[in-house]
Amino acid sequence: MKRDPNKTWSSSFILPEHRERLMAYYDSQKDIIRPVLDHDQLEELHYTALQYIEDASKVYIEYWDKKRIYNVTGYMIRFNRSTKQFIVQKEPGDVLHIGSGQILAISKMELSDR
């Protein structure tokens, strides 16, 4: 007879508060420490991003936010100098603001990737 690994979650002996705290604990184990890029890498990413804004290219961006690494595909619309954020349009009407220090990698999507 096999043991059900989810039996403890469905068990009536675990209080909902305990279940929530256990889930929060397991989620926190997935947290990623913010990757640190050196000055040259940041400068190159910034320059590359500004080139993609000029070209109106579709890009693939990997960025860090709230202890996780996310990926997004879209068009870089502009750079807001006052907030130091890139504005990325994922879909018409759906924009994302990404801080310049959060970006880990940017690559231009080729026609075959679209």
C-alpha positions as CSV (number, residue, x, y, z in Angstrom):
1,M,0.0,0.0,0.0
2,K,1.4,3.4,-1.0
3,R,1.4,6.4,1.2
4,D,-0.4,9.4,-0.1
5,P,2.1,12.4,0.0
6,N,-0.8,14.8,0.1
7,K,-2.5,13.1,3.0
8,T,-1.2,15.6,5.6
9,W,-2.7,18.5,3.6
10,S,-6.1,16.8,3.4
11,S,-6.0,15.7,7.0
12,S,-8.4,17.3,9.4
13,F,-5.6,17.4,12.1
14,I,-3.9,20.4,10.4
15,L,-5.5,23.7,11.2
16,P,-6.0,26.1,8.3
17,E,-3.6,28.6,9.9
18,H,-0.9,26.0,10.1
19,R,-1.5,25.0,6.5
20,E,-1.1,28.6,5.4
21,R,2.1,29.0,7.4
22,L,3.5,25.8,5.9
23,M,2.7,26.9,2.4
24,A,4.3,30.3,3.1
25,Y,7.4,28.5,4.4
26,Y,7.6,26.3,1.3
27,D,7.2,29.3,-1.0
28,S,9.9,31.2,0.9
29,Q,12.3,28.3,0.2
30,K,12.0,29.2,-3.5
31,D,13.2,32.8,-2.9
32,I,16.1,33.9,-5.0
33,I,18.7,36.4,-3.8
34,R,18.9,39.4,-6.0
35,P,21.6,38.8,-8.7
36,V,24.3,41.5,-8.7
37,L,25.6,42.7,-12.0
38,D,28.8,44.7,-12.3
39,H,28.9,48.2,-13.6
40,D,29.9,47.2,-17.2
41,Q,27.1,44.6,-17.5
42,L,24.5,47.2,-16.3
43,E,25.8,49.8,-18.8
44,E,25.7,47.3,-21.6
45,L,22.1,46.2,-20.7
46,H,21.1,49.9,-20.6
47,Y,22.7,50.7,-23.9
48,T,21.1,47.6,-25.5
49,A,17.7,48.4,-24.1
50,L,17.9,52.0,-25.5
51,Q,18.8,50.6,-28.9
52,Y,15.8,48.3,-28.9
53,I,13.5,51.2,-28.0
54,E,14.9,53.1,-31.0
55,D,14.4,50.1,-33.3
56,A,10.9,49.3,-31.9
57,S,12.1,45.7,-31.7
58,K,10.2,42.8,-30.0
59,V,12.4,41.7,-27.0
60,Y,12.7,38.9,-24.5
61,I,13.5,40.3,-21.0
62,E,14.6,38.4,-17.9
63,Y,14.2,40.5,-14.7
64,W,14.2,40.1,-10.9
65,D,11.3,41.2,-8.8
66,K,10.1,40.3,-5.3
67,K,12.6,37.5,-4.8
68,R,11.8,35.8,-8.1
69,I,13.1,35.8,-11.7
70,Y,10.5,36.6,-14.3
71,N,10.4,36.5,-18.1
72,V,8.4,38.7,-20.4
73,T,8.2,39.2,-24.1
74,G,7.0,42.5,-25.6
75,Y,8.1,45.8,-27.1
76,M,10.1,48.3,-25.2
77,I,8.2,51.6,-25.5
78,R,10.4,54.1,-23.6
79,F,12.6,54.8,-20.6
80,N,11.2,57.0,-17.9
81,R,14.2,59.0,-16.7
82,S,12.6,60.3,-13.5
83,T,11.7,56.8,-12.2
84,K,14.5,55.0,-14.0
85,Q,12.1,52.4,-15.4
86,F,11.7,50.8,-18.7
87,I,8.1,50.6,-20.0
88,V,7.4,47.3,-21.8
89,Q,4.2,46.7,-23.8
90,K,3.4,43.0,-23.5
91,E,0.1,43.3,-25.4
92,P,-1.9,46.2,-26.6
93,G,-3.1,48.0,-23.5
94,D,-1.0,45.8,-21.2
95,V,2.2,47.6,-20.0
96,L,4.8,46.6,-17.5
97,H,7.2,49.0,-15.7
98,I,10.6,47.4,-15.0
99,G,13.3,49.2,-13.0
100,S,16.6,49.5,-14.8
101,G,18.3,47.7,-11.9
102,Q,16.0,44.8,-12.1
103,I,16.8,43.7,-15.6
104,L,19.1,40.7,-15.8
105,A,19.1,40.0,-19.6
106,I,17.6,41.4,-22.8
107,S,17.6,39.8,-26.2
108,K,16.0,40.8,-29.4
109,M,13.5,38.3,-30.8
110,E,14.1,37.3,-34.4
111,L,11.3,37.0,-36.9
112,S,11.2,33.2,-36.5
113,D,10.6,33.7,-32.7
114,R,7.5,35.8,-33.1
